[in-house]
Amino acid sequence: MTGQEPDRFFYNDEKFELVGIKGKGLLVPSDIGIETYMSATSCRRGYIMRYKIVERQLILDGFWFNSKSEDLPEINGIKPVNLSEETAEEGDYFHNMFKFEYRNLQKQLPFKGSIIIARDLIRSKYVHMGFQKSTAYKTVLKFEFKDGIIVDVEDQSEESKRYRRKGKRKK
């Protein structure tokens, strides 16, 4: 199986990848009745979500997805854009991979649990199967949420580095 495209996560104006989750309350297309289909071998689930943190609040910013249905729900009063009816910008990889996109949703999420995000992938640690582990990244942050609000942030970059040195994978 090909390495899978992770969900995107924006924190302090920096782009991260979602690499771990334990809890309830993150919205995915099936939660609102959208049935997705595989867009490419690098995205078997047929969607990529975009989350961000605004003033300690977890927000669903938008997502790209494929759906056979044209009758799609509004989210926060916003309908999805049909990407096949738009001209792609140069280098817009997801425009060619997905049929629809929700943009600027600003939907607050009541997530309770922990989320691990990471950036700065170490190419030599890339695994060509499934999603990447947190130990494959230089920068790793763990957030604890209650009702969608950050209650704790822990930098786990050094811990991940220790796991890499020992040749172990952090669960």
Sequence and secondary structure as in RCSB ss.txt:
>XXXX:A:sequence
MTGQEPDRFFYNDEKFELVGIKGKGLLVPSDIGIETYMSATSCRRGYIMRYKIVERQLILDGFWFNSKSEDLPEI
NGIKPVNLSEETAEEGDYFHNMFKFEYRNLQKQLPFKGSIIIARDLIRSKYVHMGFQKSTAYKTVLKFEFKDGII
VDVEDQSEESKRYRRKGKRKK
>XXXX:A:secstr
  B    EEEETTEEEEEEEEEEE    GGGGT      BTTBTTSEEEEEEEETTEEEEEEEEE  S S    B
TTB  EEGGGS   TT HHHHH SEEE    EE   EEEEEEEEEE GGG  SSBS  GGGEEEEEEEEEETTEE
EEEEE HHHHHHHHHHT    
